[in-house]
């Protein structure tokens, strides 16, 4: 078994569960501790069954639930040294077993191989991940302003990719609730991927074995699932791959299906 389930993703908090035969990992802990526990329970998973929490970066929507969650259930937290320093200064890691890794490092948790790599985002040391189990691999690419050559190369060959589709460019530019300075930050190379940018990356990865794209981290005010999925579907159709890749849009409030990585999609 090798699968990923999105417990919740969006502006209000992000958390995903990866499972293999001998390992269960959370990626990020941005939902409340109560919601993480409830959503895990819906999958038949208790917090004590987790082997670790991997952090992409220290922003609130990725770590908010960790202090309470880790206090109730001690579980190792894996992050970079700089991220660990931020967590300690904010006392978010007060009750946690924090284990550090370097961007670019390969390490193993249970029967999962993990590769962490740097991504451009306005955080202290943000990373993406590739997970390996047997011959299969899963890419996790979220919270980045652009897809660098390094990031693209690292996720190349993954059969399933979790990728950010944060905003529709027109909706963001026309949004009356966001100041121009915030819009500039989001659209910058250290901000967030737009639907169009993510669609181009999915299309680029199709010839290299990608068969499923899970779209995540949608903005509440500047995107919709229909726009995100439509942008990806349109780009895939342009390269003649319209029916070759499964597209799923993760929700802030609902747990996704368990997606098996590799094999028959």
C-alpha positions, 0 to 999 in steps of 0.5 A: 500500500502507498497512498495519499489523502488530503485531510484539508487544504486551502487558505484556512489550513493544510494537512495531508496523510501519506500511508504505506505498509509500515508508515503513516506520515502527516504533511503539515499540521495547519488544521486545528488539532481537533479537526486533524484528529477527527479527520484521521479517525474518519480514515481509521487512523488514530494519532498514536499510529503516526510515525511523524509530521513533515513540515513544508514551512512555518506559516500558520496555515501549515502549523497552527494545530501542532502545539495542541496535537503534539502535546496530546500525542507525542510524534516526531516533527521533521523540518529544516533547521531554520524552520525548527528555530522559528517553531522554537521561538514561537513555542510551537515545538515546545512539546515536540520531538523535532528532527532536522533535515537539510534541503536536498537530503534523502532520508527514510521513515519506516519503509518510505524514502523521502527527498526534500528540496528547496522551493521559492516562497516567502518563508524562512526555508520552505521545501517540497517533497518526493516520497518513494515506496518501491518503484512508485513515487509521489510528488508534493509541491505547494506554496511556491511562487514559481516552479524552479528547474530543481523542483521540476526535476525532483518531481519528474517521474512521480505518478501522482503529484500534489500541486498548488493551484492557489489563484486565478490571475484575473480573480486575484487582480480584480479582488476588492478585498486584497491590497495591491501589496498583497497581490504583488506578494502572491504573484511574485516568484516567492508567492503562490502558483496560479492555476495557469502556472500549475497547469503548465507544470502538470502538462510538462510532467505528463510525458514523464509518467504523471497520471494523477494531479491533486490540486491544492491550496486554493484561495478562498477569495481568488479561485474556485475548484471549477477554475482550477480544474478547468485550467489544468484540463484545458492545458492537458487537452492542448497537448493531447492528454485530456483523458490521460491524467486524473484531476482532483481538487482538494477541499478545505472542509472535506477529506479527499479519497485515499489515492493509491500511488502508482498501479492502476489509477 
